[in-house]
Amino acid sequence: MGDDGLGLVALEILRDSWDFQPDIELLDGGTWGMNLLPAIESAERVLLLDAIKAGAAPGTVVVLERDELPRFFSMKLSPHQIDMREVLALAELRETLPDHIVAIGLQPEVVEMSTELSAALRNNLDSLVDRVVQQLRDWGHEARRDETR
């Protein structure tokens, strides 16, 4: 769905270009559904990567804190968001949702059948990755760019 693939592209960049402490787990949870619940419940902190429809200019970095996430997931961008909304709601109900949960993404431009990100998102991937790395550092995690890859 075009720009809705942003999370996977950003995750691949993080895996290929950055080194993180062993306690950082990079997961593609887009299609896991309820199978993602144990990973979220056992985490101290959760950082979600996705295209985030926030009414901003295409390619704008968007950051949503824990209390803003229900509003984001109520605006369906793609089918996997329904699964994530349900996983987060169940973890909240079970009182196992981490206190520190943030969604970071880019405002999408094109959400239609396509295998490519729009130019607006491709041009802002570095800004997104930098913001993700900064969030991890703010939480006290080490992150180093791997110049050998």
N, C-alpha and C positions, 0 to 999 in steps of 0.2 A: 504494500500500500504506500509506496513512495516514501515520503518523509517519516512515516510511522516506523520505518526500519532504523531510525536514528540510534536507538539504544544499542542495537546489535553492532552497528558500525563503531560507535564510541567504545563499546566494550572490547572490540577487536583491537582498536588503537591502544587502549589501556593495557591489554594483555601483551601486545607486540612491542610496545615502546617504553613501558615503565616497569620498574621493579618495586614491589611492595613487601612489607613485612609478611611473614608466614600467616599471621592472624587475619589478613585481608583475604576474603574469598570473593572471587569474581564469578558471578553466576548469570547465565542467561535464563531468566525466570519468565520470559514472555509467554511461554506456552505450558508452563508447569502446572498451572491451576493450583489446586489444593495441595499438591505435592511440594509446593514451595513453603507451606506453613511451618514445618519443622525448622527450616533454615532461618526464617524470620523470627520465630519464637526463641531460638537459641542465640540469636545475635544480640550483641550489646548495642550496636548501631546499624542502621540500614540506610543505604543510599541508593535510590532508584534513578535509573537513566531512561528517559523517554522523550518523545516529542510531546510538548505541553502546549495545548491550545489555551492561550491566556489573553488573546486579543491584542497582542503586541505585533510589531513589525516582524515579518518572516526572518528567521535566523537569530532573533533576540534570545539571549540567555535568560531562562526563567528558573527561579529557585522557589520551591514551595516547602515550607516547614510543616511539621507533623499536623498541626491544627488546620492547615489549609488543604490537606490531601483529600478529605471527603468531597469538597467542592470541585476539585479537579477531576476526580473519578466519576462525578455525576455528569460531566460533559464528555460523553463517549466519543473517543477518537477512533478506537479500534476494538475488535472483539476481545483482545487479551486484557484490556482494561477492566472488563467486567470480572474476570478471574482475579485480578489483583485487588480490586475493590472488595470482593468477597473474602479473600485471604486476610487482608488487613482488618476487615470488620470482625472476622472470627477471632483473630488474635487479640483485638481490642476487647471483645466480649469475654474471652478467656483470661483477660488481664495479663497477656503475655506479649503485647505489642511493645517493642522497645521505645523508651522515652525519646531517644534520638533517632528520628527518621526524617529524611529529606529527599525530595525529588528534584533533580536537576535536569534540565533539557533545553531544547530550543523550540521557539514558536515555529510550527510547521508552515510551509507554503503550499505544498501539494500533497493531498491525501487521496490518491486514486491509484488504480492498478499500475504499478511501475516497479522496476527492480532497482531504481536509482534514486538517490536523494536529490532534492532540488538544489540549484546553485546556491541559494541563500543558506541552506544548511551545510553544504560542502564547504563553503567559504568561512563558516563559523565553527567548524569542528574543533579547531585548536583552542578557541575561546571556551568551548564547552569542556574539553578535556582539562584545560588549565583550572577551570572552576571546580571540577570534580576533585582534582589533585589538591587544590587549596582547601576544600572541605575536609578531605581526609587528614591533611596536615593540621587543620584547626581542631580536629578531634584527637590529635596527638599521634598520628600514624606517620611513619616515614614513607616517603615516595621519592624515587630517583628515576630520572630519565635514563633509559638504557641506550647509550650511544653506540653500542656494538651491534644492535639489531638493525 
